[in-house]
Amino acid sequence: MAKQYTVSDLATHAESIILEAQRNKEPIHVSMGGAAAAVIVDADLYASQMMALAEFDRIFRKEASIRPEKSEE
């Protein structure tokens, strides 16, 4: 399960929280006023997820462009 910290925790312990995200390769959720505010992830993990998402998007768009149009009868 993902760890969760408050904005106050982040202000006080930013370095250790970032090191935790890098070490565990797991997202860390940050809340503000009891509501979700941000997510901290390792930069390498973020980059690989963005590349995977871009590849998925490329494949999906290619598949969509080769599907025949539906005819209306």
C-alpha positions, 0 to 999 in steps of 0.5 A: 500500500502506498505511503501517505504524508501531510504537507506539513510532513513534507515541509519538515522531512522532504529529503527523507520522503523523496529518498523513500520514494526513490528507494521503494519505487512506490508513489507517496501520496501527500494530503493537504487539509485532509484531501489528496494534494500531490503524489511523489514518485521516483523520477526514473519510474515516472519517466518509464511510465510516461514512455509506456503511456506514450507507446500505448497511446501510439498503438491505440491511435494506430489501431483506431486509424485502421478500423473501418468506419461503421456504416449507418443503415 
